Amino acid sequence: MITMHISQNQIIRFLFVSIILVLILTSWVLVFNPSLKNNHSTFEGLREYAGYDSYVEEIGETLPDPVISTDFLNYNIVNEENGILEINSHYSTIGLLTSEKLYENISTYYVDSKTRKHMDNEEWYFIFPYDVKKQDYLLFDPNMEVPATFVFEGTKYIDNLELFEFSCQSIGDNFSSAWEEFAPEIVYADQTCKTSIEPVTGKTVDFSITWDMYVIRDGEHISIELGGSETTDFTEMILLESAKNNKQIFYIYDNIIPLSIILIFIGIFFASFFSQRSKEKDEIMLFTQYLFLDSITKKKLNYPTRSFTTDGASMPVVGMKYFKSYKTKLVWWFD
C-alpha cells in the first residue's frame, strides 16, 4: 500500500485556492450573474397587437361599431444613473383601414435594474422577475399603464416550453391624461388582461387586454371607448424564441459557468500539486559516511546530518524510540 504525505505548504496552498474559489463563486452568484440577467435588453421591447376599438367624438354619443386596429407598445431606456433606469413607454392604437391614431399614451418610469421594481414603490415590479414563482405579483406594467395584481392561474406548454399563466384587472383608474379633449372631465378605465410568462427568465410570451374608458355623470357610467387587443402571431413567435434563447443562456449562467470555474480550480490545484511532487521526487537524500561526495558531484545530496554514526548519537537508528518518526519526516512515499 502506498501512502501520500501532504506537507504544510500543500495544505496552505489548498486552503488558499479554496478561499479564492469561494470568493469567485460568490461574486459570480451574487454580482455578475444577476447583472447579466438584468441587462438593458431586458427592459426594452417593441410589441405589436391586433385589436378592435370603438370610441366617440363627444361624450354621450352612442359608441359606433368597432374598427380593426393595430396597437404598438414601445419602451426603451433613455438614461441610467447608479443602476436606476429611466424608461420611456409609448402605447398607441392605429386604425387599420384609416391609419388614424385612435389612442396614445406616453409614460416615463424609473426602475431599479437589480430588482426590476419601480423606484417610487418597491412593491411594484416593472416587469416580471426571473425565477417566477406560482404566486401573485403586483406589477406597474407598460401594457396596463397602471398598477395591477397579476394572479397566477396555471401552466401551459408551447413548443415544449413551460409557461405560467396570469390574469389581471384594474378598476376605476384615472386616464384623463390620454383624453385631454374631454378636460376637465375625469376619464376612468376598467381593464382586464391575460399573459403567459416563461418562469426561468420572466419573459413575456403573449399578452391580451380589454378596456372600457368612461366618464361618470350624475352617477351614470358613460363609455367613451371600448376595445381590446392581443399580441400578433408574429410578435408571439419572436417573444417565444427570445424566451427559449434566454432560458438556455440562464442555464449557462446558473450551471455551466459555476461548474467550469470549479473544474478549472481543481485542475490548477492538482497540476500545482503533482508538479511539486514531481520536483520533490527528483531530489535525493544520501546517507553515507563519505561526506566528501557532495563536493565532487553537481547533484545536491541533501545530507540529513553532518555525520553518520551507528550508535544513534547523530540520528535515530533501528530499534530506537524516535526512529519511526524520523523516517516519516524524511520519506514522502513508503510502503
C-alpha positions as CSV (number, residue, x, y, z in Angstrom):
1,M,0.0,0.0,0.0
2,I,1.3,3.5,-0.9
3,T,0.6,6.4,1.4
4,M,0.8,10.0,0.4
5,H,2.2,12.5,2.9
6,I,0.9,16.1,2.5
7,S,3.2,18.9,3.6
8,Q,2.1,22.0,5.5
9,N,2.8,24.1,2.4
10,Q,0.5,21.9,0.4
11,I,-2.3,22.3,3.0
12,I,-1.8,26.1,2.9
13,R,-1.9,26.1,-0.9
14,F,-5.1,24.0,-0.9
15,L,-6.7,26.4,1.6
16,F,-5.6,29.5,-0.4
17,V,-7.1,28.0,-3.6
18,S,-10.3,27.1,-1.8
19,I,-10.8,30.6,-0.5
20,I,-10.2,32.1,-3.9
21,L,-12.6,29.7,-5.4
22,V,-15.3,30.5,-2.8
23,L,-14.8,34.3,-3.4
24,I,-15.1,34.0,-7.2
25,L,-18.2,31.7,-7.0
26,T,-19.8,34.1,-4.5
27,S,-19.0,37.1,-6.7
28,W,-20.5,35.3,-9.7
29,V,-23.7,34.2,-8.0
30,L,-24.4,37.5,-6.1
31,V,-23.0,40.1,-8.6
32,F,-22.2,39.1,-12.1
33,N,-25.0,36.6,-12.7
34,P,-27.8,38.9,-11.6
35,S,-26.2,41.8,-13.6
36,L,-26.2,39.7,-16.8
37,K,-29.7,38.5,-16.3
38,N,-30.9,42.1,-15.9
39,N,-29.1,43.6,-18.8
40,H,-30.6,46.6,-20.8
41,S,-32.3,44.4,-23.3
42,T,-34.5,43.0,-20.5
43,F,-36.1,46.4,-20.0
44,E,-36.7,47.3,-23.7
45,G,-39.1,46.0,-26.2
46,L,-41.4,46.6,-29.2
47,R,-44.6,44.7,-29.5
48,E,-47.5,44.7,-32.0
49,Y,-51.1,43.9,-31.1
50,A,-54.1,43.1,-33.2
51,G,-57.2,44.7,-31.8
52,Y,-60.5,46.4,-32.1
53,D,-61.6,49.8,-30.9
54,S,-64.8,51.8,-30.7
55,Y,-64.8,55.4,-29.5
56,V,-66.9,58.6,-29.6
57,E,-66.1,62.1,-30.6
58,E,-68.4,63.7,-28.0
59,I,-69.3,62.4,-24.6
60,G,-72.8,60.9,-24.6
61,E,-72.7,59.8,-28.2
62,T,-73.6,56.1,-28.9
63,L,-70.5,54.0,-29.5
64,P,-70.2,53.1,-33.2
65,D,-69.3,49.7,-34.5
66,P,-65.7,48.8,-33.6
67,V,-62.9,49.3,-36.1
68,I,-60.0,46.9,-36.6
69,S,-56.9,48.4,-35.1
70,T,-53.2,47.8,-34.6
71,D,-51.6,48.6,-31.3
72,F,-48.0,49.3,-30.6
73,L,-46.1,49.2,-27.3
74,N,-42.5,50.6,-27.4
75,Y,-40.5,51.0,-24.3
76,N,-36.8,51.8,-24.1
77,I,-34.1,53.1,-21.7
78,V,-33.2,56.8,-22.2
79,N,-30.9,57.2,-19.2
80,E,-29.2,55.3,-16.5
81,E,-27.6,56.5,-13.2
82,N,-26.3,54.3,-10.4
83,G,-28.3,51.4,-11.6
84,I,-31.6,53.4,-11.9
85,L,-33.1,53.2,-15.3
86,E,-35.2,55.9,-16.9
87,I,-37.6,54.2,-19.3
88,N,-39.9,55.8,-21.7
89,S,-43.1,53.9,-22.8
90,H,-45.2,54.8,-25.8
91,Y,-48.6,53.0,-26.3
92,S,-50.6,53.8,-29.4
93,T,-53.7,52.5,-31.2
94,I,-53.9,53.0,-35.0
95,G,-57.0,52.3,-37.1
96,L,-56.0,49.6,-39.6
97,L,-58.1,50.9,-42.5
98,T,-57.8,54.7,-42.0
99,S,-54.3,54.8,-40.3
100,E,-55.9,57.2,-37.9
101,K,-54.4,57.4,-34.4
102,L,-57.2,56.4,-32.1
103,Y,-55.3,56.5,-28.8
104,E,-51.9,57.4,-27.5
105,N,-50.3,57.5,-24.1
106,I,-46.6,58.3,-23.2
107,S,-45.2,57.5,-19.8
108,T,-41.9,57.6,-18.0
109,Y,-40.8,55.1,-15.4
110,Y,-37.8,54.9,-13.0
111,V,-36.8,51.3,-12.4
112,D,-34.1,49.6,-10.3
113,S,-32.2,47.4,-12.7
114,K,-31.2,44.9,-9.9
115,T,-34.8,44.2,-8.6
116,R,-36.8,45.2,-11.7
117,K,-39.0,47.2,-9.4
118,H,-40.2,50.8,-9.6
119,M,-38.3,53.3,-7.6
120,D,-41.3,55.2,-6.3
121,N,-42.9,52.0,-4.9
122,E,-40.8,48.9,-4.1
123,E,-43.9,46.7,-4.2
124,W,-44.4,47.2,-7.9
125,Y,-42.5,45.3,-10.5
126,F,-41.9,46.9,-13.8
127,I,-41.7,43.5,-15.5
128,F,-41.8,40.0,-14.1
129,P,-38.6,39.0,-12.2
130,Y,-36.6,36.0,-13.3
131,D,-37.3,32.7,-11.4
132,V,-41.0,33.4,-11.4
133,K,-43.0,31.5,-8.7
134,K,-46.5,30.2,-8.8
135,Q,-47.9,33.1,-6.9
136,D,-49.5,36.6,-7.5
137,Y,-47.4,39.6,-8.5
138,L,-48.0,43.3,-8.3
139,L,-46.9,45.0,-11.5
140,F,-47.0,48.5,-12.8
141,D,-46.7,47.1,-16.3
142,P,-46.3,49.3,-19.5
143,N,-49.1,47.2,-21.1
144,M,-51.6,48.1,-18.4
145,E,-50.2,51.6,-17.7
146,V,-51.4,51.3,-14.1
147,P,-50.6,49.1,-11.1
148,A,-52.4,45.8,-11.1
149,T,-52.2,42.4,-9.3
150,F,-51.3,39.6,-11.7
151,V,-53.0,36.5,-10.4
152,F,-51.4,33.1,-11.1
153,E,-53.9,30.9,-13.0
154,G,-52.0,27.8,-14.0
155,T,-49.4,26.5,-16.5
156,K,-49.4,25.6,-20.2
157,Y,-46.9,24.5,-22.8
158,I,-46.0,25.9,-26.2
159,D,-43.3,24.0,-28.2
160,N,-42.4,22.1,-25.1
161,L,-41.7,25.3,-23.2
162,E,-43.5,25.6,-19.9
163,L,-45.3,28.9,-19.3
164,F,-47.1,30.4,-16.3
165,E,-50.5,32.0,-17.0
166,F,-51.6,35.1,-15.1
167,S,-54.6,37.3,-15.3
168,C,-55.2,40.9,-14.0
169,Q,-57.7,43.6,-13.8
170,S,-57.8,47.3,-12.8
171,I,-60.9,49.2,-12.0
172,G,-61.5,52.9,-12.0
173,D,-58.0,54.2,-12.8
174,N,-57.7,57.8,-14.0
175,F,-56.8,58.0,-17.7
176,S,-57.6,61.7,-18.1
177,S,-54.1,62.5,-19.4
178,A,-54.8,60.4,-22.5
179,W,-58.1,62.3,-23.2
180,E,-57.2,66.0,-23.0
181,E,-60.0,66.8,-25.4
182,F,-62.5,65.9,-22.8
183,A,-61.0,68.0,-20.0
184,P,-62.0,68.9,-17.3
185,E,-64.0,65.6,-17.3
186,I,-62.2,62.8,-15.4
187,V,-61.8,59.7,-17.7
188,Y,-61.7,56.4,-15.9
189,A,-60.7,53.0,-17.2
190,D,-61.6,49.4,-16.3
191,Q,-59.1,46.9,-17.8
192,T,-58.6,43.1,-17.8
193,C,-55.6,41.2,-19.1
194,K,-54.1,37.7,-19.6
195,T,-50.5,36.9,-20.1
196,S,-48.1,34.0,-20.4
197,I,-44.7,34.1,-18.8
198,E,-41.6,31.9,-19.2
199,P,-40.8,31.3,-15.4
200,V,-37.0,30.9,-15.6
201,T,-36.4,34.3,-17.3
202,G,-39.6,36.2,-16.6
203,K,-40.0,36.8,-20.3
204,T,-43.5,37.6,-21.6
205,V,-44.6,35.3,-24.5
206,D,-48.1,36.6,-25.1
207,F,-50.4,39.3,-23.8
208,S,-54.1,40.3,-24.2
209,I,-56.0,43.2,-22.8
210,T,-59.6,44.6,-22.8
211,W,-60.6,48.1,-21.7
212,D,-63.6,50.3,-21.1
213,M,-62.9,54.0,-20.8
214,Y,-65.7,56.2,-19.4
215,V,-66.8,59.2,-17.5
216,I,-69.3,59.4,-14.6
217,R,-72.1,62.0,-15.0
218,D,-74.8,62.1,-12.3
219,G,-73.7,58.6,-11.2
220,E,-74.1,57.3,-14.7
221,H,-71.4,55.2,-16.4
222,I,-70.9,56.7,-19.9
223,S,-68.4,54.8,-22.1
224,I,-66.2,56.8,-24.5
225,E,-64.1,53.9,-25.7
226,L,-64.4,50.1,-25.7
227,G,-61.6,48.0,-27.1
228,G,-59.2,45.1,-26.8
229,S,-56.1,43.7,-28.3
230,E,-53.7,40.7,-28.2
231,T,-50.2,40.1,-29.4
232,T,-50.0,39.2,-33.0
233,D,-48.8,35.8,-34.1
234,F,-45.5,37.3,-35.4
235,T,-44.9,39.0,-32.1
236,E,-45.6,35.8,-30.2
237,M,-43.2,33.9,-32.4
238,I,-40.5,36.5,-31.7
239,L,-41.2,36.5,-27.9
240,L,-41.3,32.7,-27.8
241,E,-37.9,32.4,-29.5
242,S,-36.5,35.1,-27.2
243,A,-37.7,33.2,-24.1
244,K,-36.2,29.9,-25.4
245,N,-32.8,31.5,-26.1
246,N,-32.7,33.4,-22.8
247,K,-33.6,30.2,-20.9
248,Q,-30.6,28.5,-22.4
249,I,-28.4,31.4,-21.6
250,F,-29.6,31.4,-18.0
251,Y,-28.8,27.7,-17.8
252,I,-25.2,28.5,-18.8
253,Y,-25.1,31.3,-16.2
254,D,-26.6,29.1,-13.4
255,N,-24.9,25.8,-14.1
256,I,-22.2,25.6,-16.8
257,I,-20.1,28.7,-15.7
258,P,-20.0,27.8,-12.0
259,L,-19.1,24.2,-12.8
260,S,-16.4,25.3,-15.2
261,I,-15.0,27.6,-12.5
262,I,-14.8,24.7,-10.0
263,L,-13.2,22.4,-12.5
264,I,-10.6,25.0,-13.6
265,F,-9.6,25.5,-10.0
266,I,-9.5,21.7,-9.3
267,G,-7.3,21.4,-12.4
268,I,-5.0,24.2,-11.2
269,F,-4.6,22.8,-7.8
270,F,-3.8,19.2,-8.9
271,A,-1.4,20.5,-11.6
272,S,0.4,22.5,-9.0
273,F,0.3,19.6,-6.5
274,F,1.7,17.0,-8.9
275,S,4.2,19.4,-10.3
276,Q,5.6,20.0,-6.8
277,R,5.6,16.3,-6.2
278,S,7.5,15.7,-9.4
279,K,10.1,18.2,-8.3
280,E,10.4,16.6,-4.9
281,K,10.9,13.1,-6.5
282,D,13.9,14.4,-8.4
283,E,15.5,15.3,-5.1
284,I,17.6,12.7,-3.2
285,M,18.9,12.4,0.3
286,L,22.0,10.4,0.7
287,F,23.1,8.5,3.8
288,T,26.8,7.8,3.8
289,Q,29.9,8.2,5.8
290,Y,31.7,9.6,2.8
291,L,30.8,13.2,3.2
292,F,33.3,14.4,0.5
293,L,30.9,13.1,-2.2
294,D,28.9,16.3,-2.0
295,S,32.0,18.3,-3.2
296,I,32.7,16.1,-6.3
297,T,29.2,15.9,-7.8
298,K,26.8,18.5,-9.2
299,K,23.9,16.7,-7.7
300,K,22.8,18.0,-4.4
301,L,22.9,15.1,-1.9
302,N,20.9,16.7,0.9
303,Y,22.7,15.1,3.8
304,P,20.2,15.0,6.7
305,T,23.0,15.3,9.3
306,R,26.7,16.4,9.4
307,S,27.9,12.9,10.4
308,F,26.5,9.3,10.4
309,T,27.1,7.1,13.3
310,T,25.8,3.6,14.0
311,D,25.2,4.1,17.8
312,G,22.4,6.7,17.4
313,A,24.4,9.6,18.5
314,S,23.9,11.7,15.3
315,M,20.5,10.3,14.3
316,P,17.9,7.7,15.4
317,V,18.7,4.1,14.2
318,V,16.5,1.0,14.0
319,G,15.3,0.0,17.4
320,M,15.3,3.4,18.9
321,K,12.2,5.2,20.2
322,Y,12.2,8.0,17.6
323,F,13.3,6.0,14.5
324,K,9.8,5.7,13.0
325,S,9.0,9.4,13.5
326,Y,12.4,10.3,12.0
327,K,11.8,8.1,9.0
328,T,8.3,9.5,8.4
329,K,9.6,13.1,8.3
330,L,12.3,12.1,5.8
331,V,10.4,9.9,3.4
332,W,7.4,11.1,1.2
333,W,6.4,7.8,-0.2
334,F,6.8,4.5,1.6
335,D,5.2,1.0,1.7
